[in-house]
């Protein structure tokens, strides 16, 4: 920093302080920040829904984001299965499993669902012209179409991706968010509203400081 008014180093988050003509100062803020003192995060990385698990909570950070994962799921985006993980802040795969490829959350979930289909005897129930609701899923081949009178529920879905493979996966796929593609299993209705701008900068600055700020005590903040 330079100049008398910059002596208190008012610019935050790496901002550069310059003395203004006629008194005062001006902060040159790094990319992604704004405000008189660069105290506001100008970009919400959580808007792209980076956390893969449907129960994960995304926290916006300056130039980054953090995913808080449910038990048994970790990784930067809560995409890695680990039966020993108690839940909490997800860690990058490279730190958790060096030299090993990440486990695919969708593949694991589909494999689990198929195991349940076997336990429920869904293969034997297919084609009996009776709708067995417990078997009416993609993993169980939709009960042999018994529940849809032989009609594939996605037959009119013209999205460029296979919407049945991302159905109810906790991530909003806009190309599947239409009646023909069954509204992506309502995944697009789960977006959190942005934190109240009145509290946003304050909540980020006072996060995890050991004091409960009721204005920040919500999922959005």
C-alpha positions as CSV (number, residue, x, y, z in Angstrom):
1,X,0.0,0.0,0.0
2,X,1.1,3.6,-0.4
3,X,0.0,6.9,1.1
4,X,-1.0,8.1,4.6
5,X,-4.6,6.9,4.2
6,X,-3.4,3.5,3.4
7,X,-1.4,3.1,6.6
8,X,-4.1,1.1,8.2
9,X,-4.1,-1.3,5.3
10,X,-7.9,-1.1,4.7
11,X,-8.0,-3.2,1.6
12,X,-8.9,-6.8,2.2
13,X,-8.4,-10.1,0.4
14,X,-5.2,-9.0,-1.3
15,X,-6.5,-5.6,-2.6
16,X,-4.0,-2.9,-3.4
17,X,-4.5,0.5,-1.7
18,X,-3.8,3.7,-3.5
19,X,-3.9,7.2,-2.1
20,X,-6.6,9.3,-3.8
21,X,-6.1,12.9,-4.8
22,X,-7.6,15.3,-2.3
23,X,-7.5,12.7,0.5
24,X,-8.9,9.3,1.1
25,X,-7.9,6.0,-0.6
26,X,-9.0,3.7,-3.3
27,X,-8.7,-0.1,-3.3
28,X,-7.8,-2.0,-6.5
29,X,-9.6,-5.3,-5.9
30,X,-8.4,-8.7,-7.2
31,X,-10.7,-10.6,-9.5
32,X,-13.8,-12.0,-7.8
33,X,-14.0,-9.3,-5.1
34,X,-15.7,-5.9,-4.9
35,X,-16.6,-3.3,-2.3
36,X,-14.9,-0.2,-1.0
37,X,-12.4,-2.5,0.8
38,X,-12.6,-5.5,-1.5
39,X,-14.6,-7.2,1.3
40,X,-17.3,-8.7,-0.9
41,X,-17.1,-11.9,-2.8
42,X,-18.4,-11.0,-6.3
43,X,-18.7,-14.5,-7.6
44,X,-20.7,-17.3,-6.1
45,X,-19.0,-20.6,-7.1
46,X,-21.9,-22.5,-5.7
47,X,-24.2,-21.3,-8.5
48,X,-23.0,-24.1,-10.7
49,X,-24.0,-26.7,-8.1
50,X,-20.5,-28.3,-7.9
51,X,-21.3,-30.6,-5.0
52,X,-22.4,-33.9,-6.5
53,X,-24.3,-35.6,-3.6
54,X,-27.9,-34.5,-3.2
55,X,-27.5,-34.0,0.6
56,X,-24.2,-32.0,0.4
57,X,-24.2,-28.3,1.3
58,X,-22.1,-25.9,-0.8
59,X,-20.3,-23.0,0.9
60,X,-19.2,-20.1,-1.3
61,X,-15.6,-18.9,-0.6
62,X,-13.4,-16.3,-2.1
63,X,-12.4,-17.6,-5.5
64,X,-13.4,-21.1,-4.4
65,X,-16.1,-23.2,-2.8
66,X,-16.4,-26.0,-0.1
67,X,-18.7,-29.0,-0.1
68,X,-19.9,-30.3,3.3
69,X,-20.7,-34.0,2.7
70,X,-22.9,-36.5,4.4
71,X,-21.4,-39.5,6.1
72,X,-19.5,-42.0,3.9
73,X,-19.0,-39.4,1.1
74,X,-16.0,-37.2,0.6
75,X,-13.9,-35.7,-2.1
76,X,-13.8,-32.0,-3.2
77,X,-17.4,-32.4,-4.6
78,X,-18.6,-35.3,-2.3
79,X,-18.2,-37.7,-5.2
80,X,-16.0,-40.3,-3.5
81,X,-17.4,-43.1,-1.4
82,X,-15.5,-43.8,1.8
83,X,-17.3,-45.9,4.4
84,X,-15.0,-44.5,7.1
85,X,-15.7,-40.8,6.5
86,X,-17.9,-39.4,9.3
87,X,-19.2,-36.5,7.2
88,X,-18.2,-32.9,7.0
89,X,-15.8,-30.9,4.8
90,X,-14.9,-33.0,1.7
91,X,-11.3,-33.3,0.8
92,X,-9.8,-33.5,-2.7
93,X,-9.5,-37.1,-4.0
94,X,-5.7,-36.7,-4.6
95,X,-5.2,-36.2,-0.9
96,X,-7.5,-39.0,0.2
97,X,-6.7,-41.7,-2.4
98,X,-3.3,-41.0,-4.0
99,X,-2.7,-42.9,-7.2
100,X,-6.2,-44.3,-7.4
101,X,-9.0,-43.1,-9.6
102,X,-12.1,-41.5,-7.9
103,X,-15.1,-43.6,-7.4
104,X,-18.1,-42.5,-9.5
105,X,-21.0,-41.6,-7.2
106,X,-23.6,-42.3,-9.9
107,X,-22.2,-45.7,-10.8
108,X,-22.1,-46.7,-7.1
109,X,-25.6,-45.5,-6.5
110,X,-26.9,-47.4,-9.6
111,X,-25.1,-50.6,-8.5
112,X,-26.7,-50.3,-5.1
113,X,-30.1,-49.8,-6.6
114,X,-29.7,-52.9,-8.9
115,X,-28.7,-54.9,-5.8
116,X,-32.0,-53.8,-4.2
117,X,-33.9,-54.9,-7.4
118,X,-32.5,-58.4,-7.0
119,X,-33.4,-58.5,-3.3
120,X,-37.0,-57.5,-4.2
121,X,-37.3,-60.1,-6.9
122,X,-38.0,-57.5,-9.5
123,X,-36.8,-59.6,-12.4
124,X,-39.4,-62.3,-11.6
125,X,-42.1,-59.7,-11.3
126,X,-41.5,-58.2,-14.7
127,X,-44.2,-58.7,-17.4
128,X,-46.9,-59.8,-15.1
129,X,-49.2,-56.9,-16.0
130,X,-49.2,-55.7,-12.4
131,X,-47.4,-52.5,-11.4
132,X,-44.9,-53.3,-8.6
133,X,-44.0,-49.8,-7.4
134,X,-40.9,-50.9,-5.6
135,X,-39.5,-52.1,-9.0
136,X,-40.6,-49.1,-11.0
137,X,-37.2,-47.5,-11.4
138,X,-34.5,-47.2,-14.0
139,X,-32.3,-49.7,-12.2
140,X,-35.1,-52.2,-12.1
141,X,-36.0,-51.7,-15.8
142,X,-39.3,-50.0,-14.8
143,X,-40.9,-53.3,-13.7
144,X,-40.8,-54.4,-17.3
145,X,-43.0,-51.4,-18.3
146,X,-45.8,-52.9,-16.2
147,X,-46.4,-49.5,-14.6
148,X,-46.4,-47.5,-17.8
149,X,-48.5,-49.8,-20.0
150,X,-45.4,-50.7,-22.0
151,X,-44.4,-47.1,-22.6
152,X,-40.9,-45.9,-21.8
153,X,-41.4,-42.8,-19.6
154,X,-38.5,-41.0,-21.4
155,X,-39.6,-41.9,-25.0
156,X,-40.4,-38.2,-25.7
157,X,-37.3,-36.8,-24.0
158,X,-35.1,-35.3,-26.7
159,X,-32.4,-33.9,-24.5
160,X,-28.8,-34.2,-25.7
161,X,-27.9,-36.3,-22.6
162,X,-29.4,-39.5,-21.1
163,X,-31.7,-37.8,-18.6
164,X,-32.6,-41.2,-17.0
165,X,-29.0,-41.6,-15.9
166,X,-29.0,-38.2,-14.1
167,X,-32.6,-38.5,-12.8
168,X,-32.8,-37.4,-9.1
169,X,-29.0,-37.2,-8.7
170,X,-29.1,-34.0,-6.8
171,X,-27.7,-31.9,-9.6
172,X,-29.9,-29.7,-11.8
173,X,-29.6,-30.6,-15.5
174,X,-31.5,-27.8,-17.2
175,X,-31.7,-29.8,-20.5
176,X,-33.8,-32.4,-18.6
177,X,-35.9,-29.9,-16.7
178,X,-39.1,-30.2,-18.8
179,X,-42.2,-32.4,-18.8
180,X,-40.9,-34.7,-21.5
181,X,-37.8,-35.5,-19.4
182,X,-39.8,-35.7,-16.1
183,X,-38.4,-32.4,-14.8
184,X,-35.0,-34.0,-14.0
185,X,-36.6,-35.7,-10.9
186,X,-37.2,-32.2,-9.5
187,X,-33.5,-31.7,-9.0
188,X,-33.8,-28.1,-10.3
189,X,-36.2,-27.2,-7.4
190,X,-33.5,-27.6,-4.8
191,X,-31.4,-24.6,-5.5
192,X,-30.7,-22.4,-2.5
193,X,-31.5,-18.7,-2.7
194,X,-28.5,-16.4,-2.4
195,X,-27.6,-15.2,1.0
196,X,-29.1,-11.8,1.9
197,X,-26.7,-9.2,0.5
198,X,-27.1,-7.3,3.8
199,X,-25.5,-10.2,5.6
200,X,-23.3,-11.8,2.9
201,X,-20.0,-10.0,3.5
202,X,-20.5,-10.0,7.3
203,X,-21.3,-13.8,7.4
204,X,-18.2,-14.7,5.3
205,X,-16.0,-12.6,7.5
206,X,-17.4,-14.0,10.8
207,X,-17.8,-17.6,9.6
208,X,-16.8,-20.3,12.2
209,X,-15.7,-17.6,14.8
210,X,-17.3,-19.5,17.7
211,X,-20.2,-17.0,17.9
212,X,-23.8,-17.6,16.7
213,X,-24.9,-14.8,14.4
214,X,-28.6,-15.5,13.9
215,X,-28.7,-13.5,10.6
216,X,-26.2,-16.0,9.2
217,X,-27.7,-19.1,10.7
218,X,-29.4,-20.5,7.6
219,X,-28.4,-22.7,4.7
220,X,-28.1,-19.8,2.2
221,X,-25.4,-18.1,4.4
